[in-house]
Amino acid sequence: MILSTRREVLAMLSATGIAGLAGCSGDDDGENEDQENADGGNEESPDDGDVDDTNGDGEPVELNIPEPVDWTDETQATIEVGSGGEAVFEPDAVRVETGTTLRWVWLHDGHTVSPTHLPDGGEFEGHERVEEAGFEIEFVPETPGEYRYVCEEHEEMVGYLVVE
C-alpha cells in the first residue's frame, strides 16, 4: 500500500503508536507493585530507610576506616561536601568527642550525606536529598562508636566518624 498524503501517513503512525501503547499498559503477568506477599502484608522495598550494619549473615561490618583527623579537642568542626568540585568529603574521616557540633557544608552541587552504618544506639539522619552549594546540616553525636555515610549520587564518596 502506498500512502500518498501526509494525513494518511500521520493516521497510520498514530494507529500504530496507540496499538503499541495499549499492549504495554496491560498487566498480563499477574504481578503489580502492590502485590501481597505470603503473609498477607504488602511487600516492602529492599531500601526501607534502615541502616544495615551487618554483612548479610548477622555479623558486624568491618568498616576499614582511614586514619581519621583528630578533632577530639574541638567543640565545633566542619566537613566539606564536594570539596574542590570533587566527589569527596573533606576530611573523609574524623575523630570527635560526643557533644561536638559537626557541620557539613556543600561546596559543590549534587551531593547527599546518607548514613550507611551507625553504632548500636546511634542516631544520625544525615540528609538524603540532593542539595546545591551553600546548603548545610548539623549533627551532634551523643553515642560513641563508628559511623559511616555516603553520597548516594557518588558511590566512591564515603565519610567516617569515630565518636569517643
GUMISE-658252 format. One line per 8 residues: number of its first residue (from 0); their letters; for each residue x, y, z of C-alpha. Coordinates in steps of 0.5 Angstrom, whole numbers, plus 500, padded with zeros to 3 digits. Layout:
<atoms>
NUM = a = X/Y/Z ~ ...
</atoms>
This chain:
<atoms>
0 = milstrre = 500/500/500 ~ 503/507/498 ~ 501/513/503 ~ 501/519/499 ~ 499/524/503 ~ 502/527/510 ~ 495/526/513 ~ 495/519/511
8 = vlamlsat = 502/518/514 ~ 500/521/521 ~ 494/517/521 ~ 498/510/520 ~ 503/513/525 ~ 498/515/530 ~ 494/508/530 ~ 501/504/530
16 = giaglagc = 503/508/537 ~ 496/507/540 ~ 496/500/539 ~ 503/499/542 ~ 502/503/548 ~ 496/499/549 ~ 500/493/549 ~ 504/496/554
24 = sgdddgen = 499/498/559 ~ 496/491/561 ~ 498/487/567 ~ 498/480/564 ~ 503/477/569 ~ 499/478/575 ~ 504/482/578 ~ 504/489/581
32 = edqenadg = 507/494/585 ~ 503/493/591 ~ 503/485/591 ~ 502/482/597 ~ 507/477/600 ~ 505/470/603 ~ 504/473/610 ~ 498/478/607
40 = gneespdd = 502/484/608 ~ 505/489/603 ~ 512/487/600 ~ 517/492/603 ~ 522/495/599 ~ 529/493/600 ~ 531/500/601 ~ 527/501/607
48 = gdvddtng = 531/507/610 ~ 534/503/615 ~ 542/503/616 ~ 545/496/615 ~ 551/495/620 ~ 552/487/618 ~ 555/484/613 ~ 549/480/611
56 = dgepveln = 550/474/616 ~ 549/478/622 ~ 556/479/623 ~ 558/487/625 ~ 561/490/619 ~ 569/492/619 ~ 569/499/617 ~ 576/500/615
64 = ipepvdwt = 577/507/617 ~ 582/511/614 ~ 587/515/619 ~ 582/520/622 ~ 583/527/623 ~ 584/528/631 ~ 578/534/633 ~ 577/531/640
72 = detqatie = 579/538/643 ~ 574/542/638 ~ 567/544/640 ~ 565/545/633 ~ 568/542/626 ~ 566/543/619 ~ 566/538/614 ~ 566/540/607
80 = vgsggeav = 562/536/602 ~ 564/536/595 ~ 571/540/596 ~ 575/543/590 ~ 569/541/586 ~ 571/533/587 ~ 566/528/590 ~ 570/528/596
88 = fepdavrv = 568/529/604 ~ 574/533/607 ~ 576/531/611 ~ 574/524/610 ~ 575/521/617 ~ 575/525/623 ~ 575/523/631 ~ 571/527/636
96 = etgttlrw = 568/527/643 ~ 561/526/644 ~ 558/533/644 ~ 562/536/639 ~ 558/540/634 ~ 559/538/627 ~ 557/542/621 ~ 557/539/613
104 = vwlhdght = 558/545/608 ~ 556/544/601 ~ 562/547/597 ~ 559/544/590 ~ 552/542/588 ~ 549/535/587 ~ 551/531/594 ~ 548/528/600
112 = vspthlpd = 550/526/606 ~ 547/519/608 ~ 549/514/614 ~ 550/507/612 ~ 553/505/619 ~ 551/507/626 ~ 554/504/633 ~ 549/501/637
120 = ggefeghe = 544/506/640 ~ 547/511/635 ~ 543/516/631 ~ 544/520/625 ~ 539/522/620 ~ 544/526/615 ~ 541/529/609 ~ 539/524/603
128 = rveeagfe = 536/530/599 ~ 541/532/593 ~ 543/539/595 ~ 547/545/592 ~ 553/549/594 ~ 552/553/600 ~ 547/548/604 ~ 549/546/611
136 = iefvpetp = 547/541/616 ~ 549/540/623 ~ 550/534/628 ~ 552/533/635 ~ 554/526/636 ~ 551/523/643 ~ 553/516/642 ~ 560/513/642
144 = geyryvce = 562/509/636 ~ 564/509/629 ~ 559/512/624 ~ 560/511/616 ~ 556/516/611 ~ 556/516/603 ~ 554/521/598 ~ 548/517/594
152 = eheemvgy = 550/520/588 ~ 557/518/588 ~ 559/511/591 ~ 566/513/592 ~ 564/519/596 ~ 565/516/603 ~ 566/519/610 ~ 567/516/617
160 = lvve = 566/519/624 ~ 570/516/630 ~ 566/518/636 ~ 569/517/643
</atoms>
